[in-house]
Amino acid sequence: MARPVKGIPLVPLALPLRLGSGPTTVSYYVDLACSDCADHWPGLRAALAAYRDRVTFEVYVMPLPYFDSSFILAKAVRAVMEVGNPEAVLTFMDNVFNNQAARVGNAAVADKLLAQVAAELPSWALEGTGVDPEAFTAAFTATTAARAARAHWKVCASQGVCGTPTTFINGVQVADLASAEEWGAALEPLL
């Protein structure tokens, strides 16, 4: 029996958040500390609401080096994925984007240690997710969360993504889709 090649995991470490089902696939790359992503998030949420029954959405978290809290937030998403469900992840991401400037943006974390930012997350970002804060903290502090966050970055970079938000539809990169109307114009002809 052949042995695995050294360095290749037996299962993918970077699993996107998969939502919906359909022959058309949207791959969306996001950084929770990126203000452009926060601006575009409502459009994606509208597209999810309108097309989730006909389109497969894959959401990849790509922690960029430009934002101090990106890696912490990528680990947090992975932790919520492990102990919650897809709806909990979306609610967590909604909470982060709605509080981004005040809680996790570069200006908000400039005078904080990243450990402080991480410790504060459960008190506000888990609101409405149904995720137990202790289970979240255990998953967040596990080495698998950090490994998965790095793997997410590697997968995104290997796919040619170098910034966020970035969107691919059926493997083709498309221009910024910020509004529900723009998402509809891109997806309707494919359905």
Disulfide bonds with the S-S distance in Angstrom:
none
